[in-house]
Amino acid sequence: MRLRQIGFDAPTALLARFDLQLRRVEDGEPIPGSYWGDEEAGIIGNTVHARDDTPVHSLLHEACHLIVLPLERRPDVHTDATDSIEEEDATCYLQIVLADQLPGVGRARLMTDMDAWGYSFRLGSTQAWFEQDAGEARQFLEERGLV
């Protein structure tokens, strides 16, 4: 699922709840702060950059990297938010939870898209990880009041 399918209004409002901005990049232009390049979302400071062809899972993933960071670390972020396994797992968990808050997306669709993109979990699928192996990620988020 791409942003063009859901529009920018709902994701913009969702990110604003976490003091983040969503900046729309024109079609064909490179996405600033994109770790993977191509159509993948980018992050710089408190801003998530995306185009109409950006996958929703990519937008949520990059936004969640910023959400799980302490506020004082956000201004220093450019392209790569963390090398922490705890933060990466929390990011994956939170993006699934937040997908339910985007009309027409939801966690089931997001997890399917994550699998199709190539997210890798030791239980073989995003859903299996989320349901059976993500306790530490959930605890990380609970301790910070994010879920």
Summary of the structure (lengths in Angstrom):
residues: 147
radius of gyration: 14.1
end to end distance: 24.1
largest distance: 40.3
contacts: 470
relative contact order: 0.15
helix: 50%
strand: 10%
